[in-house]
Amino acid sequence: MGLVGMAWVRSNMWRACAVVDDMGLGMKAGDELDVDSTLCKDVMQSQLGIAFDDALDHPVFRDHRTPKLYGFRAYISEPILLTDGSYFGNLFALDAEPRPITSEKNRAIFTACAGILGKLLQDQLISQQLSNEIQSFKETGNAREVFLAVVAHDLRNPLQAITMGAKMLSRGDEPKAAKLGERIATSARRMSKLIDDLVDYAKGRAGHEISIATEPTESLSAALQTVINEFVEAHPRHDIIASLQLPVAVRVDTPRIQQLLSNLLGNAVAYGAPDLPIRITGSVEGKDIVILVNNQGPLVPDDVMAQMFDPYFQGPKSAATSMGLGLSICKQIVAAHHGSLTVLSCSDSGTTFTVRLPVVL
């Protein structure tokens, strides 16, 4: 599907929370539409999903103004219901060309993804601790707005993996269904970790150190490779090269280190030259685990270097795709592991982020 997104919907408001736009509509997180011009309002009123393979062949939607207005023919939308049954918004996908999206399997996958999002949203909205800490932020007085900003950032990469799965499923290639199901399940498990991530982000902004739970990992290289595979799936046009030679037995907070790498890779995809490779290396130097993420591209200006780890800072290319939270979260994760995170930008070798973590066996 050409565009996949999540929207917060009310009777008088439609706002995008997270978007993967390969159709070129220019839609991004935070954008608002006239809710009456969308099909999401119909889903809100009925709390039932809508799906059609081709609007031109559909008895109801062939003359409907919405497909014509936004230029799509294939469409699927499922309501996102919180665990208390209340309606939050929609998970939706659309494409400019006809797609076989209405199969029972595709509908079931999309409904399951909407259910996962509903649980994540419910758990955060009922967290009084998070609500209280967000209210203290000087950047905004609206807790829901900050919450949506964090969700928009951290759900983007798993959502892209779901997007790629939806694209391939729509082609009807049955032998790949099991593999895609595994990838979607992996992304869903990572999304479930975001509940604690959001609370800890709020703590960090309130002046407290982010919390971690270090445990022995069977293979840190394998854990990081999982994240890399997700990016390869979500960004097939980018050449992502990894060389991981990390110790088998080491104590870290593995989900946090996965989140760290995910954010650094997201930054590399956003700012790197699309025709040049992104390189990830992992090794041991003395008593340190060293992880490098390098992307080729123009020299990063000094004023950007000075601010890039600040919350909500957005570089010159990030206005359409970033909330400016990723590198700030990385800094907190590394600090909680008593490590360091530095960046070096050169005109000949590109931009390299270096993570150093003490080896704890």
DORO-31706 format. One record per residue (C-alpha): x, y, z; residue number from 1. Coordinates in Angstrom, 1 decimal, padded with zeros to 4 digits. Layout:
N
<x=X&y=Y&z=Z&num=NUM>
...
END
This chain:
361
<x=000.0&y=000.0&z=000.0&num=1>
<x=001.3&y=003.5&z=-000.9&num=2>
<x=000.4&y=005.1&z=002.4&num=3>
<x=-000.1&y=003.7&z=005.9&num=4>
<x=-001.0&y=005.9&z=008.9&num=5>
<x=-002.5&y=006.2&z=012.3&num=6>
<x=-004.9&y=009.1&z=013.0&num=7>
<x=-006.5&y=010.6&z=016.1&num=8>
<x=-010.2&y=011.2&z=015.2&num=9>
<x=-013.0&y=013.2&z=016.8&num=10>
<x=-016.3&y=014.4&z=015.4&num=11>
<x=-014.7&y=017.8&z=014.5&num=12>
<x=-011.0&y=016.8&z=014.1&num=13>
<x=-008.7&y=014.5&z=012.2&num=14>
<x=-005.0&y=014.5&z=013.1&num=15>
<x=-002.2&y=012.2&z=011.8&num=16>
<x=-000.1&y=010.6&z=014.6&num=17>
<x=002.2&y=008.5&z=012.4&num=18>
<x=002.5&y=008.2&z=008.6&num=19>
<x=004.5&y=006.3&z=006.1&num=20>
<x=003.8&y=008.0&z=002.8&num=21>
<x=005.2&y=006.4&z=-000.4&num=22>
<x=002.4&y=007.9&z=-002.5&num=23>
<x=003.9&y=011.4&z=-002.4&num=24>
<x=000.8&y=013.0&z=-000.8&num=25>
<x=003.1&y=014.9&z=001.5&num=26>
<x=001.2&y=013.8&z=004.6&num=27>
<x=003.2&y=013.8&z=007.9&num=28>
<x=002.6&y=013.3&z=011.6&num=29>
<x=000.8&y=016.3&z=013.0&num=30>
<x=-001.1&y=017.1&z=009.8&num=31>
<x=-004.8&y=017.8&z=010.1&num=32>
<x=-007.6&y=017.2&z=007.6&num=33>
<x=-011.3&y=018.1&z=007.5&num=34>
<x=-012.7&y=015.0&z=009.2&num=35>
<x=-015.8&y=015.2&z=006.9&num=36>
<x=-013.5&y=014.7&z=003.9&num=37>
<x=-012.2&y=011.4&z=005.3&num=38>
<x=-013.6&y=007.8&z=005.5&num=39>
<x=-012.3&y=007.7&z=009.1&num=40>
<x=-015.4&y=009.5&z=010.3&num=41>
<x=-017.6&y=006.7&z=008.9&num=42>
<x=-015.5&y=004.2&z=010.8&num=43>
<x=-015.8&y=006.3&z=014.0&num=44>
<x=-019.6&y=006.4&z=013.7&num=45>
<x=-020.0&y=002.7&z=013.1&num=46>
<x=-016.8&y=001.4&z=014.8&num=47>
<x=-016.6&y=-001.1&z=012.0&num=48>
<x=-013.7&y=-001.3&z=009.5&num=49>
<x=-013.9&y=-000.3&z=005.8&num=50>
<x=-012.0&y=-002.0&z=003.0&num=51>
<x=-012.2&y=-002.1&z=-000.8&num=52>
<x=-009.8&y=-003.3&z=-003.4&num=53>
<x=-010.8&y=-000.8&z=-006.0&num=54>
<x=-013.1&y=002.2&z=-005.4&num=55>
<x=-014.1&y=002.3&z=-009.1&num=56>
<x=-015.6&y=-001.2&z=-008.8&num=57>
<x=-017.3&y=-000.7&z=-005.5&num=58>
<x=-021.1&y=000.0&z=-005.4&num=59>
<x=-020.8&y=002.6&z=-002.6&num=60>
<x=-017.4&y=004.2&z=-003.0&num=61>
<x=-017.1&y=004.5&z=-006.8&num=62>
<x=-019.1&y=007.8&z=-006.6&num=63>
<x=-017.8&y=008.8&z=-003.1&num=64>
<x=-015.9&y=012.1&z=-003.0&num=65>
<x=-013.1&y=010.9&z=-000.6&num=66>
<x=-011.3&y=008.5&z=-003.0&num=67>
<x=-011.5&y=011.1&z=-005.8&num=68>
<x=-010.3&y=013.9&z=-003.4&num=69>
<x=-007.2&y=012.1&z=-002.2&num=70>
<x=-006.5&y=010.1&z=-005.4&num=71>
<x=-006.7&y=006.5&z=-004.0&num=72>
<x=-008.5&y=003.4&z=-005.3&num=73>
<x=-007.6&y=000.7&z=-002.7&num=74>
<x=-008.3&y=001.4&z=001.0&num=75>
<x=-008.5&y=-000.3&z=004.3&num=76>
<x=-009.2&y=001.3&z=007.7&num=77>
<x=-009.8&y=-000.2&z=011.1&num=78>
<x=-010.9&y=001.5&z=014.3&num=79>
<x=-008.4&y=001.8&z=017.1&num=80>
<x=-010.3&y=001.0&z=020.3&num=81>
<x=-008.9&y=001.5&z=023.7&num=82>
<x=-009.2&y=-001.5&z=026.1&num=83>
<x=-012.1&y=000.3&z=027.8&num=84>
<x=-014.0&y=000.2&z=024.5&num=85>
<x=-013.7&y=003.9&z=023.7&num=86>
<x=-012.7&y=005.0&z=020.3&num=87>
<x=-009.4&y=006.7&z=019.7&num=88>
<x=-008.9&y=006.8&z=015.9&num=89>
<x=-008.0&y=004.8&z=012.9&num=90>
<x=-005.2&y=002.6&z=011.5&num=91>
<x=-005.5&y=003.0&z=007.7&num=92>
<x=-003.8&y=002.3&z=004.4&num=93>
<x=-004.5&y=003.4&z=000.9&num=94>
<x=-003.0&y=003.1&z=-002.6&num=95>
<x=-003.4&y=004.9&z=-005.9&num=96>
<x=-003.8&y=001.6&z=-007.7&num=97>
<x=-006.2&y=-001.3&z=-007.1&num=98>
<x=-004.9&y=-003.8&z=-004.5&num=99>
<x=-006.3&y=-007.1&z=-003.2&num=100>
<x=-006.5&y=-005.9&z=000.4&num=101>
<x=-009.9&y=-007.2&z=001.4&num=102>
<x=-008.9&y=-010.9&z=001.9&num=103>
<x=-009.8&y=-012.4&z=005.3&num=104>
<x=-006.1&y=-012.8&z=006.1&num=105>
<x=-005.3&y=-009.1&z=005.3&num=106>
<x=-008.3&y=-007.9&z=007.3&num=107>
<x=-007.3&y=-010.0&z=010.3&num=108>
<x=-003.7&y=-008.7&z=010.2&num=109>
<x=-004.8&y=-005.1&z=010.0&num=110>
<x=-007.4&y=-005.6&z=012.8&num=111>
<x=-004.7&y=-007.2&z=015.0&num=112>
<x=-002.3&y=-004.2&z=014.5&num=113>
<x=-005.1&y=-001.8&z=015.4&num=114>
<x=-005.7&y=-003.8&z=018.6&num=115>
<x=-002.0&y=-003.6&z=019.5&num=116>
<x=-002.1&y=000.2&z=019.1&num=117>
<x=-005.2&y=000.5&z=021.2&num=118>
<x=-003.6&y=-001.3&z=024.1&num=119>
<x=-000.5&y=000.8&z=023.9&num=120>
<x=-002.6&y=004.0&z=023.9&num=121>
<x=-004.8&y=002.9&z=026.7&num=122>
<x=-001.9&y=001.9&z=029.0&num=123>
<x=-000.3&y=005.3&z=028.5&num=124>
<x=-003.5&y=007.4&z=028.8&num=125>
<x=-004.2&y=005.8&z=032.2&num=126>
<x=-000.7&y=006.4&z=033.5&num=127>
<x=-001.1&y=009.2&z=036.0&num=128>
<x=002.7&y=009.3&z=036.6&num=129>
<x=003.3&y=010.0&z=032.9&num=130>
<x=000.5&y=012.6&z=032.8&num=131>
<x=001.8&y=014.5&z=035.8&num=132>
<x=005.4&y=014.6&z=034.5&num=133>
<x=004.3&y=015.7&z=031.0&num=134>
<x=002.3&y=018.5&z=032.5&num=135>
<x=005.6&y=019.9&z=033.9&num=136>
<x=007.2&y=020.2&z=030.4&num=137>
<x=007.9&y=023.8&z=029.3&num=138>
<x=007.7&y=022.9&z=025.7&num=139>
<x=004.0&y=022.4&z=025.8&num=140>
<x=001.1&y=022.6&z=028.1&num=141>
<x=-000.9&y=019.8&z=026.5&num=142>
<x=000.0&y=016.3&z=027.8&num=143>
<x=-001.8&y=014.6&z=024.9&num=144>
<x=000.2&y=016.5&z=022.3&num=145>
<x=003.5&y=015.4&z=023.9&num=146>
<x=002.3&y=011.8&z=024.2&num=147>
<x=001.4&y=011.8&z=020.5&num=148>
<x=004.8&y=013.2&z=019.6&num=149>
<x=006.6&y=010.4&z=021.3&num=150>
<x=004.3&y=007.7&z=019.8&num=151>
<x=004.7&y=009.2&z=016.4&num=152>
<x=008.5&y=008.9&z=016.7&num=153>
<x=008.9&y=005.5&z=018.3&num=154>
<x=006.1&y=003.7&z=016.3&num=155>
<x=007.4&y=004.8&z=013.0&num=156>
<x=009.9&y=002.0&z=012.4&num=157>
<x=007.6&y=-000.9&z=013.5&num=158>
<x=004.9&y=000.7&z=011.4&num=159>
<x=007.2&y=000.8&z=008.4&num=160>
<x=007.8&y=-003.0&z=008.8&num=161>
<x=004.0&y=-003.5&z=009.0&num=162>
<x=003.7&y=-001.4&z=005.8&num=163>
<x=006.1&y=-003.5&z=003.9&num=164>
<x=004.2&y=-006.6&z=005.1&num=165>
<x=001.0&y=-005.2&z=003.8&num=166>
<x=002.5&y=-004.4&z=000.5&num=167>
<x=003.8&y=-007.9&z=000.0&num=168>
<x=000.6&y=-009.5&z=001.3&num=169>
<x=-001.4&y=-007.5&z=-001.2&num=170>
<x=000.4&y=-009.2&z=-004.0&num=171>
<x=-001.0&y=-012.5&z=-002.9&num=172>
<x=002.3&y=-014.4&z=-002.5&num=173>
<x=001.3&y=-017.1&z=-000.1&num=174>
<x=004.7&y=-018.7&z=000.5&num=175>
<x=005.9&y=-015.4&z=002.1&num=176>
<x=003.0&y=-015.1&z=004.5&num=177>
<x=004.6&y=-017.0&z=007.3&num=178>
<x=007.8&y=-015.0&z=007.1&num=179>
<x=005.8&y=-011.8&z=007.1&num=180>
<x=003.8&y=-012.9&z=010.1&num=181>
<x=007.0&y=-013.4&z=012.0&num=182>
<x=008.2&y=-009.9&z=011.2&num=183>
<x=004.9&y=-008.4&z=012.1&num=184>
<x=004.9&y=-010.3&z=015.4&num=185>
<x=008.5&y=-009.1&z=016.1&num=186>
<x=007.5&y=-005.5&z=015.5&num=187>
<x=004.4&y=-005.9&z=017.7&num=188>
<x=006.6&y=-007.2&z=020.6&num=189>
<x=008.9&y=-004.2&z=020.2&num=190>
<x=005.9&y=-001.8&z=020.3&num=191>
<x=004.8&y=-003.3&z=023.6&num=192>
<x=008.0&y=-002.2&z=025.1&num=193>
<x=007.2&y=001.4&z=024.3&num=194>
<x=004.9&y=001.7&z=027.3&num=195>
<x=007.8&y=001.7&z=029.7&num=196>
<x=009.9&y=003.7&z=027.2&num=197>
<x=007.4&y=006.6&z=027.3&num=198>
<x=007.3&y=006.7&z=031.1&num=199>
<x=011.1&y=006.7&z=031.3&num=200>
<x=011.3&y=009.4&z=028.6&num=201>
<x=009.1&y=011.6&z=030.8&num=202>
<x=011.3&y=010.8&z=033.8&num=203>
<x=014.3&y=011.9&z=031.9&num=204>
<x=012.7&y=015.2&z=030.9&num=205>
<x=011.8&y=015.7&z=034.5&num=206>
<x=015.4&y=015.5&z=035.6&num=207>
<x=015.6&y=011.8&z=036.5&num=208>
<x=017.9&y=009.2&z=035.0&num=209>
<x=016.2&y=006.8&z=032.6&num=210>
<x=015.7&y=003.4&z=034.2&num=211>
<x=017.2&y=000.2&z=032.8&num=212>
<x=017.2&y=-003.5&z=033.7&num=213>
<x=020.4&y=-005.1&z=032.8&num=214>
<x=020.4&y=-008.9&z=032.2&num=215>
<x=022.8&y=-011.3&z=030.6&num=216>
<x=022.1&y=-011.5&z=026.9&num=217>
<x=022.7&y=-014.7&z=024.9&num=218>
<x=023.9&y=-012.7&z=021.9&num=219>
<x=024.0&y=-008.9&z=021.6&num=220>
<x=025.0&y=-009.2&z=018.0&num=221>
<x=021.8&y=-011.2&z=017.3&num=222>
<x=019.7&y=-008.7&z=019.1&num=223>
<x=021.1&y=-005.8&z=017.1&num=224>
<x=020.8&y=-007.8&z=013.9&num=225>
<x=017.0&y=-008.1&z=014.5&num=226>
<x=016.8&y=-004.3&z=014.4&num=227>
<x=019.0&y=-004.1&z=011.3&num=228>
<x=016.8&y=-006.7&z=009.6&num=229>
<x=013.7&y=-004.6&z=010.4&num=230>
<x=015.3&y=-001.6&z=008.7&num=231>
<x=016.4&y=-003.6&z=005.7&num=232>
<x=012.7&y=-004.7&z=005.3&num=233>
<x=011.4&y=-001.2&z=005.8&num=234>
<x=013.9&y=000.6&z=003.7&num=235>
<x=014.8&y=-001.7&z=000.8&num=236>
<x=016.3&y=001.2&z=-001.3&num=237>
<x=019.0&y=001.8&z=001.3&num=238>
<x=022.2&y=-000.3&z=001.3&num=239>
<x=022.6&y=-001.2&z=005.0&num=240>
<x=025.8&y=-003.1&z=005.8&num=241>
<x=026.5&y=-004.6&z=009.2&num=242>
<x=029.6&y=-006.2&z=010.8&num=243>
<x=028.9&y=-007.2&z=014.4&num=244>
<x=031.5&y=-008.9&z=016.5&num=245>
<x=030.3&y=-008.5&z=020.0&num=246>
<x=030.7&y=-010.7&z=023.0&num=247>
<x=028.2&y=-013.5&z=023.4&num=248>
<x=027.9&y=-013.0&z=027.2&num=249>
<x=027.4&y=-009.4&z=028.3&num=250>
<x=025.0&y=-007.7&z=030.7&num=251>
<x=022.9&y=-004.8&z=029.1&num=252>
<x=019.3&y=-003.8&z=028.9&num=253>
<x=018.9&y=-005.5&z=025.5&num=254>
<x=015.6&y=-003.8&z=024.5&num=255>
<x=017.1&y=-000.4&z=025.3&num=256>
<x=020.2&y=-001.1&z=023.2&num=257>
<x=017.9&y=-002.2&z=020.4&num=258>
<x=016.0&y=001.1&z=020.8&num=259>
<x=019.3&y=003.0&z=020.7&num=260>
<x=020.3&y=001.3&z=017.4&num=261>
<x=016.9&y=001.8&z=015.9&num=262>
<x=017.0&y=005.6&z=016.6&num=263>
<x=020.5&y=005.9&z=015.2&num=264>
<x=019.6&y=004.0&z=012.1&num=265>
<x=016.5&y=006.1&z=011.7&num=266>
<x=018.7&y=009.2&z=011.8&num=267>
<x=021.1&y=007.7&z=009.2&num=268>
<x=018.2&y=006.9&z=006.9&num=269>
<x=016.8&y=010.4&z=007.2&num=270>
<x=020.0&y=012.3&z=006.7&num=271>
<x=022.3&y=010.0&z=004.8&num=272>
<x=022.8&y=010.1&z=001.0&num=273>
<x=020.2&y=007.5&z=-000.3&num=274>
<x=022.6&y=006.1&z=-002.9&num=275>
<x=025.5&y=005.4&z=-000.5&num=276>
<x=025.6&y=002.7&z=002.2&num=277>
<x=024.9&y=002.9&z=005.9&num=278>
<x=027.4&y=001.0&z=007.9&num=279>
<x=027.0&y=-000.5&z=011.4&num=280>
<x=029.9&y=-002.0&z=013.2&num=281>
<x=030.1&y=-003.6&z=016.6&num=282>
<x=033.3&y=-004.6&z=018.4&num=283>
<x=035.1&y=-004.7&z=021.7&num=284>
<x=037.9&y=-002.2&z=022.3&num=285>
<x=039.6&y=-002.8&z=025.6&num=286>
<x=036.9&y=-002.8&z=028.2&num=287>
<x=034.3&y=-001.2&z=026.0&num=288>
<x=031.6&y=-002.3&z=023.7&num=289>
<x=031.8&y=000.0&z=020.7&num=290>
<x=029.0&y=000.4&z=018.2&num=291>
<x=029.4&y=002.7&z=015.2&num=292>
<x=026.7&y=003.9&z=012.9&num=293>
<x=028.0&y=005.7&z=009.8&num=294>
<x=026.1&y=007.4&z=006.9&num=295>
<x=027.6&y=009.3&z=004.0&num=296>
<x=026.3&y=012.8&z=003.2&num=297>
<x=027.1&y=016.4&z=003.5&num=298>
<x=029.1&y=017.8&z=006.5&num=299>
<x=026.8&y=018.5&z=009.5&num=300>
<x=027.1&y=022.3&z=010.4&num=301>
<x=028.6&y=023.2&z=013.8&num=302>
<x=025.3&y=024.8&z=015.0&num=303>
<x=023.4&y=021.6&z=014.2&num=304>
<x=026.1&y=019.4&z=015.9&num=305>
<x=025.7&y=021.6&z=019.1&num=306>
<x=022.0&y=021.0&z=019.3&num=307>
<x=021.3&y=017.5&z=017.8&num=308>
<x=021.0&y=015.8&z=021.2&num=309>
<x=018.5&y=018.4&z=022.5&num=310>
<x=014.8&y=017.2&z=022.8&num=311>
<x=012.6&y=018.4&z=019.9&num=312>
<x=015.6&y=019.7&z=017.9&num=313>
<x=014.9&y=019.1&z=014.2&num=314>
<x=017.6&y=019.3&z=011.5&num=315>
<x=017.1&y=021.0&z=008.2&num=316>
<x=015.8&y=017.8&z=006.5&num=317>
<x=013.6&y=016.5&z=009.4&num=318>
<x=010.6&y=018.8&z=009.3&num=319>
<x=008.4&y=016.3&z=007.4&num=320>
<x=009.5&y=013.1&z=009.2&num=321>
<x=010.9&y=013.7&z=012.7&num=322>
<x=009.7&y=014.9&z=016.1&num=323>
<x=013.3&y=015.5&z=017.2&num=324>
<x=013.2&y=013.0&z=020.0&num=325>
<x=015.4&y=010.1&z=018.8&num=326>
<x=018.9&y=011.3&z=019.6&num=327>
<x=017.8&y=012.7&z=023.0&num=328>
<x=016.5&y=009.3&z=023.9&num=329>
<x=019.7&y=007.7&z=022.7&num=330>
<x=021.7&y=010.0&z=025.0&num=331>
<x=019.6&y=008.9&z=028.0&num=332>
<x=019.9&y=005.2&z=027.2&num=333>
<x=023.7&y=005.4&z=026.9&num=334>
<x=024.0&y=007.5&z=030.1&num=335>
<x=022.0&y=004.9&z=032.0&num=336>
<x=024.5&y=002.3&z=030.9&num=337>
<x=027.4&y=004.6&z=032.2&num=338>
<x=028.6&y=004.9&z=028.6&num=339>
<x=029.2&y=007.7&z=026.1&num=340>
<x=027.6&y=008.8&z=022.8&num=341>
<x=029.6&y=011.0&z=020.5&num=342>
<x=029.2&y=012.2&z=016.9&num=343>
<x=031.8&y=013.2&z=014.3&num=344>
<x=031.0&y=014.6&z=010.9&num=345>
<x=033.6&y=014.9&z=008.1&num=346>
<x=033.2&y=015.8&z=004.5&num=347>
<x=035.1&y=012.7&z=003.3&num=348>
<x=033.9&y=010.0&z=005.7&num=349>
<x=030.4&y=011.2&z=006.5&num=350>
<x=028.7&y=011.3&z=009.9&num=351>
<x=029.5&y=008.7&z=012.5&num=352>
<x=027.8&y=008.1&z=015.8&num=353>
<x=030.0&y=006.2&z=018.3&num=354>
<x=028.5&y=004.4&z=021.3&num=355>
<x=030.8&y=003.2&z=024.0&num=356>
<x=029.4&y=001.0&z=026.8&num=357>
<x=031.5&y=-000.6&z=029.5&num=358>
<x=031.7&y=-004.4&z=029.2&num=359>
<x=029.8&y=-006.0&z=032.1&num=360>
<x=029.9&y=-009.8&z=032.2&num=361>
END
